[in-house]
């Protein structure tokens, strides 16, 4: 019975149809942080044209399918169809074993070869669906992994900034350099980003200059292995800019 189902799937593909897939599990898409850069463009749409709207459906209700994966049940049925078709294709040598000395034998041989030709076509069709689902899944995975990485950096930046504002709290992990398992270089780079943001905004040359002086002093202290002093200088540089921004700046990963 199961094999009959898989063969029905293959026939449906050849006929241009497919069993309706279930919607994927709903996923919340937060409008904060670094959003995943899902695939798009004309070439992408061509690459998933066979599965879009069939196996690839809008599972989260946002009106798009480029952020979804192919339906799990549909992909499972594709795999089962491929397995059934490969078994059928493996029987090809039996066509040559049919005696062709009689009209019945000739007809049977022709019918067998036709079945094998249709099977080969079905295998190619199923392979297209499987390939496009795999392509879509890898693109979505890559976009979401990148977003998770960038959002992790945002979280770490926000953590550092909160500690800098908290009266320059002397957290060992922040004033020790990376060579000793700390994040002093990250603190330095984050402050440098903030100074660059203030300079780009313009109109606060005095604050930017003061912050840059503190940053340079911190770099000198870091090079001299005066880690606590370096951290204090970085903290002073950051707090110089707080009045410029008017509030706690949006966390931006150090670059």
JORAQUI-V346622 format. One record per residue. N is the residue number from 1. NEAR is the number of other C-alpha atoms within 8 Angstrom. D_CENTER is the distance of its C-alpha to the mean C-alpha in Angstrom with 1 decimal. Layout:
n: [N;N]
near: [NEAR;NEAR]
d_center: [D_CENTER;D_CENTER]
This chain:
n: [1;2;3;4;5;6;7;8;9;10;11;12;13;14;15;16;17;18;19;20;21;22;23;24;25;26;27;28;29;30;31;32;33;34;35;36;37;38;39;40;41;42;43;44;45;46;47;48;49;50;51;52;53;54;55;56;57;58;59;60;61;62;63;64;65;66;67;68;69;70;71;72;73;74;75;76;77;78;79;80;81;82;83;84;85;86;87;88;89;90;91;92;93;94;95;96;97;98;99;100;101;102;103;104;105;106;107;108;109;110;111;112;113;114;115;116;117;118;119;120;121;122;123;124;125;126;127;128;129;130;131;132;133;134;135;136;137;138;139;140;141;142;143;144;145;146;147;148;149;150;151;152;153;154;155;156;157;158;159;160;161;162;163;164;165;166;167;168;169;170;171;172;173;174;175;176;177;178;179;180;181;182;183;184;185;186;187;188;189;190;191;192;193;194;195;196;197;198;199;200;201;202;203;204;205;206;207;208;209;210;211;212;213;214;215;216;217;218;219;220;221;222;223;224;225;226;227;228;229;230;231;232;233;234;235;236;237;238;239;240;241;242;243;244;245;246;247;248;249;250;251;252;253;254;255]
near: [4;5;7;7;8;12;11;8;13;12;9;11;12;9;6;6;7;8;7;6;9;6;8;13;6;7;6;5;4;5;5;5;7;8;7;8;7;9;10;8;6;6;7;9;9;7;8;12;7;9;12;10;7;10;13;13;14;13;11;11;7;5;6;8;11;9;8;14;12;14;13;7;8;11;12;8;10;12;9;9;13;11;8;11;13;9;8;10;10;7;8;11;7;7;10;8;6;9;9;9;6;7;7;7;11;11;8;9;13;8;8;10;10;8;8;11;8;8;11;9;8;13;11;8;10;13;9;9;11;11;8;12;15;8;9;12;11;8;10;14;8;8;12;10;8;9;12;9;8;10;10;8;9;12;9;9;13;11;8;10;9;8;10;12;9;7;6;10;7;7;6;7;9;13;14;13;12;9;5;6;8;12;12;14;8;8;12;11;10;13;13;11;11;10;13;8;8;13;11;6;7;7;5;10;8;6;10;12;8;10;14;11;9;12;14;8;10;14;10;9;12;11;7;6;6;9;12;9;10;15;13;10;12;14;11;11;15;13;10;11;14;11;8;9;9;6;6;6;6;5;9;9;10;10;5]
d_center: [38.2;34.6;35.2;36.6;33.4;31.3;33.8;33.7;30.0;30.7;33.6;31.6;29.0;31.9;33.4;30.4;29.5;27.4;27.7;26.0;22.7;22.3;19.9;16.7;17.0;16.8;14.1;15.2;13.5;15.2;16.5;16.6;14.8;11.9;10.1;6.6;7.5;7.1;9.3;13.0;16.4;19.3;18.2;15.0;17.2;19.6;17.2;16.5;20.0;21.4;19.1;18.4;20.7;21.7;19.1;16.3;17.6;16.9;16.5;16.1;18.9;17.4;18.9;15.7;14.1;11.2;9.1;10.7;11.0;14.4;17.1;17.8;21.5;21.3;19.4;22.0;24.8;23.5;23.7;27.1;28.3;27.4;29.2;32.2;32.4;32.3;35.2;37.1;36.5;37.9;41.2;41.8;44.7;46.6;47.2;49.3;51.2;52.6;56.2;56.7;60.5;60.8;59.5;57.6;56.0;55.0;53.5;51.6;50.2;49.1;47.4;45.6;44.4;43.2;41.2;39.6;38.8;37.2;35.3;33.9;32.8;31.1;29.3;27.9;26.9;25.1;23.3;22.0;20.5;19.0;17.6;16.1;14.5;13.1;11.8;10.2;8.7;7.3;5.9;4.4;3.4;2.7;2.3;3.0;4.4;5.7;6.9;8.4;10.0;11.4;12.6;14.2;16.0;17.2;18.6;20.4;21.8;23.1;24.6;26.4;27.7;29.1;31.0;32.3;33.7;35.2;38.3;36.5;36.1;36.7;33.8;34.1;30.4;30.4;33.5;33.3;31.6;28.6;31.2;32.4;29.1;29.2;27.3;30.1;28.3;25.3;28.0;29.7;26.6;25.7;29.3;29.3;26.4;28.4;31.5;29.9;28.6;32.2;33.7;31.6;32.6;36.2;39.4;39.2;40.4;42.5;39.7;37.4;40.2;41.0;37.4;37.2;40.5;39.2;36.0;38.2;40.5;37.7;36.5;40.1;40.3;37.1;38.5;41.8;40.0;41.2;37.9;39.1;40.8;37.7;35.6;38.4;38.4;34.6;35.1;38.0;36.1;33.4;36.0;37.8;34.9;34.5;37.6;36.2;33.0;35.1;32.6;29.8;27.3;23.7;21.8;20.4;19.0;21.7;21.3]
